[in-house]
Amino acid sequence: MADSGRKSFLALITGAPIGCLGGLIGLGGAEFRLPVLVGIFRYTARQAVAFNLAVSLITLLSSLIFRLPKIAVSDLVQDIPIILAFIAGGMIGAYTGANYSKHLSERALEKVILVLLVGIGVLLLVESFHPIVSGGIPMKLPAAIIVGVLFGLCIGIVSSLLGVAGGELIIPTLILVFGLDIKIAGTASILISLPTVLIGIIRHGSNGAYKQKSELRDLVLPMGIGSIIGSFIGGMLIGYVSSSWLKLVLGAILIASAVKMFKKALKKEAAAVTEA
């Protein structure tokens, strides 16, 4: 089998379980995909972020297709102002984050990614012990729109820097701050994430991240297909797995894999300095 064929096969079989994990906990799985792109496929942090965004776009589109038939569009109508505010802030944040990332050194970007990955892992651990339940913070519509733009801005920056859709941050925010039902928050999160991820892809593309079209064919497409298959399976299995237990395990795995991944990067950097 040619190298490209092996890469495509590996992308497919690693994308599926990550998609399954994401489907089980209601996320796109990008936070688990990033350590795989760096650790297994040996991409630099900058390359991994760009490819992660591309796979996230495929995953989000498929998730939206799976969810729309099960969600009444009328349920989203009253929350449209908040969703639009998040989208506006997210697009600005994604644009800013992608521009900022190209000015960061590879080592600095790795540190940022490490902090964000560990932060998400801790969030999952906390959520496993104390599920999010909230009626939201009372505020009038103008204030809610401003708050939505600000949260969208911050999440958009994180999304672009880490290469994730941001659902692990958007969903808790919509529930805790704005009091959305968790099912509505999940669908709203996809609608918010799509333009944010698209802006991030465009900006990373303009920075030269997708010059090699073979990477899109051999990595992004098969990994995206694997993620779609996995997310479908995860959705089927969700009734058989304890959500709290799953979040506990996945949070621990994410923290451990992130730390291990960047310990290897530190050793490689130290070896390069010694040789020099």
Contacts in CASP RR format, 6 or more apart in sequence:
PFRMAT RR
TARGET T0000
AUTHOR 0000-0000-0000
METHOD contacts of the structure
MODEL  1
MADSGRKSFLALITGAPIGCLGGLIGLGGAEFRLPVLVGIFRYTARQAVA
FNLAVSLITLLSSLIFRLPKIAVSDLVQDIPIILAFIAGGMIGAYTGANY
SKHLSERALEKVILVLLVGIGVLLLVESFHPIVSGGIPMKLPAAIIVGVL
FGLCIGIVSSLLGVAGGELIIPTLILVFGLDIKIAGTASILISLPTVLIG
IIRHGSNGAYKQKSELRDLVLPMGIGSIIGSFIGGMLIGYVSSSWLKLVL
GAILIASAVKMFKKALKKEAAAVTEA
1 9 0 8 1.000
4 214 0 8 1.000
4 217 0 8 1.000
4 218 0 8 1.000
5 218 0 8 1.000
7 41 0 8 1.000
7 218 0 8 1.000
7 219 0 8 1.000
8 217 0 8 1.000
8 218 0 8 1.000
8 219 0 8 1.000
8 221 0 8 1.000
8 222 0 8 1.000
9 222 0 8 1.000
10 40 0 8 1.000
10 41 0 8 1.000
11 41 0 8 1.000
11 218 0 8 1.000
11 219 0 8 1.000
11 220 0 8 1.000
11 222 0 8 1.000
11 223 0 8 1.000
11 224 0 8 1.000
11 226 0 8 1.000
12 222 0 8 1.000
12 223 0 8 1.000
12 225 0 8 1.000
12 226 0 8 1.000
13 226 0 8 1.000
14 36 0 8 1.000
14 40 0 8 1.000
14 223 0 8 1.000
15 33 0 8 1.000
15 36 0 8 1.000
15 55 0 8 1.000
15 223 0 8 1.000
15 224 0 8 1.000
15 226 0 8 1.000
15 227 0 8 1.000
15 230 0 8 1.000
16 226 0 8 1.000
16 227 0 8 1.000
16 229 0 8 1.000
16 230 0 8 1.000
16 233 0 8 1.000
17 230 0 8 1.000
18 29 0 8 1.000
18 32 0 8 1.000
18 33 0 8 1.000
18 36 0 8 1.000
18 227 0 8 1.000
18 230 0 8 1.000
19 28 0 8 1.000
19 29 0 8 1.000
19 59 0 8 1.000
19 226 0 8 1.000
19 227 0 8 1.000
19 228 0 8 1.000
19 229 0 8 1.000
19 230 0 8 1.000
19 231 0 8 1.000
19 234 0 8 1.000
20 230 0 8 1.000
20 231 0 8 1.000
20 233 0 8 1.000
20 234 0 8 1.000
20 237 0 8 1.000
21 29 0 8 1.000
21 32 0 8 1.000
21 234 0 8 1.000
21 250 0 8 1.000
22 28 0 8 1.000
22 29 0 8 1.000
22 32 0 8 1.000
22 231 0 8 1.000
22 234 0 8 1.000
23 29 0 8 1.000
23 230 0 8 1.000
23 231 0 8 1.000
23 234 0 8 1.000
23 235 0 8 1.000
23 238 0 8 1.000
24 234 0 8 1.000
24 235 0 8 1.000
24 237 0 8 1.000
24 238 0 8 1.000
24 241 0 8 1.000
24 246 0 8 1.000
25 124 0 8 1.000
25 243 0 8 1.000
25 246 0 8 1.000
25 247 0 8 1.000
25 250 0 8 1.000
26 171 0 8 1.000
26 186 0 8 1.000
27 165 0 8 1.000
27 167 0 8 1.000
27 168 0 8 1.000
28 56 0 8 1.000
28 59 0 8 1.000
28 60 0 8 1.000
28 63 0 8 1.000
28 164 0 8 1.000
28 165 0 8 1.000
28 167 0 8 1.000
28 227 0 8 1.000
28 231 0 8 1.000
29 59 0 8 1.000
29 164 0 8 1.000
29 227 0 8 1.000
30 52 0 8 1.000
30 53 0 8 1.000
30 55 0 8 1.000
30 56 0 8 1.000
30 59 0 8 1.000
30 162 0 8 1.000
30 163 0 8 1.000
30 164 0 8 1.000
30 165 0 8 1.000
30 166 0 8 1.000
31 117 0 8 1.000
31 120 0 8 1.000
31 121 0 8 1.000
31 162 0 8 1.000
31 164 0 8 1.000
31 168 0 8 1.000
31 254 0 8 1.000
32 250 0 8 1.000
32 253 0 8 1.000
32 254 0 8 1.000
32 257 0 8 1.000
33 52 0 8 1.000
33 55 0 8 1.000
33 223 0 8 1.000
33 227 0 8 1.000
34 48 0 8 1.000
34 49 0 8 1.000
34 52 0 8 1.000
34 113 0 8 1.000
34 117 0 8 1.000
34 162 0 8 1.000
34 163 0 8 1.000
34 164 0 8 1.000
35 117 0 8 1.000
35 254 0 8 1.000
35 257 0 8 1.000
35 258 0 8 1.000
35 261 0 8 1.000
37 43 0 8 1.000
37 47 0 8 1.000
37 48 0 8 1.000
37 51 0 8 1.000
37 52 0 8 1.000
38 44 0 8 1.000
38 45 0 8 1.000
38 48 0 8 1.000
38 261 0 8 1.000
38 265 0 8 1.000
39 261 0 8 1.000
39 264 0 8 1.000
41 48 0 8 1.000
41 219 0 8 1.000
43 51 0 8 1.000
44 106 0 8 1.000
45 106 0 8 1.000
45 109 0 8 1.000
45 110 0 8 1.000
45 113 0 8 1.000
45 265 0 8 1.000
46 101 0 8 1.000
46 106 0 8 1.000
46 109 0 8 1.000
46 209 0 8 1.000
47 209 0 8 1.000
49 101 0 8 1.000
49 109 0 8 1.000
49 113 0 8 1.000
49 160 0 8 1.000
49 161 0 8 1.000
49 162 0 8 1.000
49 163 0 8 1.000
49 204 0 8 1.000
50 163 0 8 1.000
50 201 0 8 1.000
50 204 0 8 1.000
50 205 0 8 1.000
50 209 0 8 1.000
50 210 0 8 1.000
51 209 0 8 1.000
51 215 0 8 1.000
51 219 0 8 1.000
51 220 0 8 1.000
52 162 0 8 1.000
52 163 0 8 1.000
52 164 0 8 1.000
53 159 0 8 1.000
53 160 0 8 1.000
53 163 0 8 1.000
53 164 0 8 1.000
53 197 0 8 1.000
53 200 0 8 1.000
53 201 0 8 1.000
53 204 0 8 1.000
54 201 0 8 1.000
54 210 0 8 1.000
54 216 0 8 1.000
54 220 0 8 1.000
55 220 0 8 1.000
55 223 0 8 1.000
55 224 0 8 1.000
55 227 0 8 1.000
56 163 0 8 1.000
56 164 0 8 1.000
56 165 0 8 1.000
56 193 0 8 1.000
56 197 0 8 1.000
57 194 0 8 1.000
57 197 0 8 1.000
57 198 0 8 1.000
57 201 0 8 1.000
58 220 0 8 1.000
58 221 0 8 1.000
58 224 0 8 1.000
58 225 0 8 1.000
58 227 0 8 1.000
58 228 0 8 1.000
59 165 0 8 1.000
59 224 0 8 1.000
59 227 0 8 1.000
59 228 0 8 1.000
59 231 0 8 1.000
60 165 0 8 1.000
60 190 0 8 1.000
60 193 0 8 1.000
60 194 0 8 1.000
60 197 0 8 1.000
61 194 0 8 1.000
62 227 0 8 1.000
62 228 0 8 1.000
62 231 0 8 1.000
63 190 0 8 1.000
63 231 0 8 1.000
64 187 0 8 1.000
64 190 0 8 1.000
64 191 0 8 1.000
64 194 0 8 1.000
66 231 0 8 1.000
66 232 0 8 1.000
67 186 0 8 1.000
67 187 0 8 1.000
67 190 0 8 1.000
68 187 0 8 1.000
71 183 0 8 1.000
71 184 0 8 1.000
71 187 0 8 1.000
75 181 0 8 1.000
75 184 0 8 1.000
76 83 0 8 1.000
76 184 0 8 1.000
76 187 0 8 1.000
76 188 0 8 1.000
76 191 0 8 1.000
79 178 0 8 1.000
79 180 0 8 1.000
79 184 0 8 1.000
79 188 0 8 1.000
81 141 0 8 1.000
81 144 0 8 1.000
81 145 0 8 1.000
82 144 0 8 1.000
82 145 0 8 1.000
82 148 0 8 1.000
82 174 0 8 1.000
82 178 0 8 1.000
82 180 0 8 1.000
82 188 0 8 1.000
83 188 0 8 1.000
83 191 0 8 1.000
83 192 0 8 1.000
85 144 0 8 1.000
85 145 0 8 1.000
85 146 0 8 1.000
85 147 0 8 1.000
85 148 0 8 1.000
85 149 0 8 1.000
85 152 0 8 1.000
86 148 0 8 1.000
86 149 0 8 1.000
86 151 0 8 1.000
86 152 0 8 1.000
86 155 0 8 1.000
86 170 0 8 1.000
86 174 0 8 1.000
86 188 0 8 1.000
86 192 0 8 1.000
87 152 0 8 1.000
87 191 0 8 1.000
87 192 0 8 1.000
87 195 0 8 1.000
87 196 0 8 1.000
88 149 0 8 1.000
88 152 0 8 1.000
89 148 0 8 1.000
89 149 0 8 1.000
89 150 0 8 1.000
89 152 0 8 1.000
89 153 0 8 1.000
89 156 0 8 1.000
90 152 0 8 1.000
90 153 0 8 1.000
90 155 0 8 1.000
90 156 0 8 1.000
90 159 0 8 1.000
90 192 0 8 1.000
90 195 0 8 1.000
90 196 0 8 1.000
90 199 0 8 1.000
91 156 0 8 1.000
91 195 0 8 1.000
91 196 0 8 1.000
91 199 0 8 1.000
92 153 0 8 1.000
92 156 0 8 1.000
93 152 0 8 1.000
93 153 0 8 1.000
93 154 0 8 1.000
93 155 0 8 1.000
93 156 0 8 1.000
93 157 0 8 1.000
93 159 0 8 1.000
93 160 0 8 1.000
93 196 0 8 1.000
94 156 0 8 1.000
94 157 0 8 1.000
94 159 0 8 1.000
94 160 0 8 1.000
94 196 0 8 1.000
94 197 0 8 1.000
94 199 0 8 1.000
94 200 0 8 1.000
94 203 0 8 1.000
95 160 0 8 1.000
95 199 0 8 1.000
95 200 0 8 1.000
95 203 0 8 1.000
96 153 0 8 1.000
96 157 0 8 1.000
96 160 0 8 1.000
97 156 0 8 1.000
97 157 0 8 1.000
97 160 0 8 1.000
97 161 0 8 1.000
97 200 0 8 1.000
97 203 0 8 1.000
98 160 0 8 1.000
98 199 0 8 1.000
98 200 0 8 1.000
98 203 0 8 1.000
98 204 0 8 1.000
98 207 0 8 1.000
99 203 0 8 1.000
100 157 0 8 1.000
100 161 0 8 1.000
101 109 0 8 1.000
101 160 0 8 1.000
101 161 0 8 1.000
101 204 0 8 1.000
102 207 0 8 1.000
104 112 0 8 1.000
107 269 0 8 1.000
109 161 0 8 1.000
110 262 0 8 1.000
110 265 0 8 1.000
111 262 0 8 1.000
112 161 0 8 1.000
112 162 0 8 1.000
113 161 0 8 1.000
113 162 0 8 1.000
113 258 0 8 1.000
113 262 0 8 1.000
114 258 0 8 1.000
114 259 0 8 1.000
114 262 0 8 1.000
116 158 0 8 1.000
116 161 0 8 1.000
116 162 0 8 1.000
117 162 0 8 1.000
117 254 0 8 1.000
117 255 0 8 1.000
117 258 0 8 1.000
118 254 0 8 1.000
118 255 0 8 1.000
118 258 0 8 1.000
118 259 0 8 1.000
120 168 0 8 1.000
120 169 0 8 1.000
120 251 0 8 1.000
120 254 0 8 1.000
121 250 0 8 1.000
121 251 0 8 1.000
121 252 0 8 1.000
121 254 0 8 1.000
121 255 0 8 1.000
122 251 0 8 1.000
122 255 0 8 1.000
123 168 0 8 1.000
123 169 0 8 1.000
123 172 0 8 1.000
124 168 0 8 1.000
124 247 0 8 1.000
124 248 0 8 1.000
124 250 0 8 1.000
124 251 0 8 1.000
124 254 0 8 1.000
125 247 0 8 1.000
125 248 0 8 1.000
125 251 0 8 1.000
125 252 0 8 1.000
125 255 0 8 1.000
127 172 0 8 1.000
127 247 0 8 1.000
128 244 0 8 1.000
128 245 0 8 1.000
128 246 0 8 1.000
128 247 0 8 1.000
128 248 0 8 1.000
128 251 0 8 1.000
129 244 0 8 1.000
129 248 0 8 1.000
131 243 0 8 1.000
131 244 0 8 1.000
132 172 0 8 1.000
132 175 0 8 1.000
132 176 0 8 1.000
132 182 0 8 1.000
133 175 0 8 1.000
134 175 0 8 1.000
134 176 0 8 1.000
134 177 0 8 1.000
134 179 0 8 1.000
135 179 0 8 1.000
136 175 0 8 1.000
136 176 0 8 1.000
136 177 0 8 1.000
136 178 0 8 1.000
136 179 0 8 1.000
137 176 0 8 1.000
137 177 0 8 1.000
137 178 0 8 1.000
139 147 0 8 1.000
144 178 0 8 1.000
147 177 0 8 1.000
148 178 0 8 1.000
151 173 0 8 1.000
151 177 0 8 1.000
152 170 0 8 1.000
152 192 0 8 1.000
152 196 0 8 1.000
155 166 0 8 1.000
155 169 0 8 1.000
155 170 0 8 1.000
155 173 0 8 1.000
155 196 0 8 1.000
156 166 0 8 1.000
156 196 0 8 1.000
158 164 0 8 1.000
158 166 0 8 1.000
158 169 0 8 1.000
159 165 0 8 1.000
159 166 0 8 1.000
159 193 0 8 1.000
159 196 0 8 1.000
159 197 0 8 1.000
159 200 0 8 1.000
160 196 0 8 1.000
160 199 0 8 1.000
160 200 0 8 1.000
160 203 0 8 1.000
160 204 0 8 1.000
163 197 0 8 1.000
165 189 0 8 1.000
165 190 0 8 1.000
165 193 0 8 1.000
165 196 0 8 1.000
165 197 0 8 1.000
166 189 0 8 1.000
166 193 0 8 1.000
166 196 0 8 1.000
167 186 0 8 1.000
167 189 0 8 1.000
167 193 0 8 1.000
170 185 0 8 1.000
170 188 0 8 1.000
170 189 0 8 1.000
170 192 0 8 1.000
170 193 0 8 1.000
171 182 0 8 1.000
171 185 0 8 1.000
171 186 0 8 1.000
171 189 0 8 1.000
174 180 0 8 1.000
174 184 0 8 1.000
174 185 0 8 1.000
174 186 0 8 1.000
174 188 0 8 1.000
174 189 0 8 1.000
175 182 0 8 1.000
175 185 0 8 1.000
180 188 0 8 1.000
201 210 0 8 1.000
204 210 0 8 1.000
210 216 0 8 1.000
END
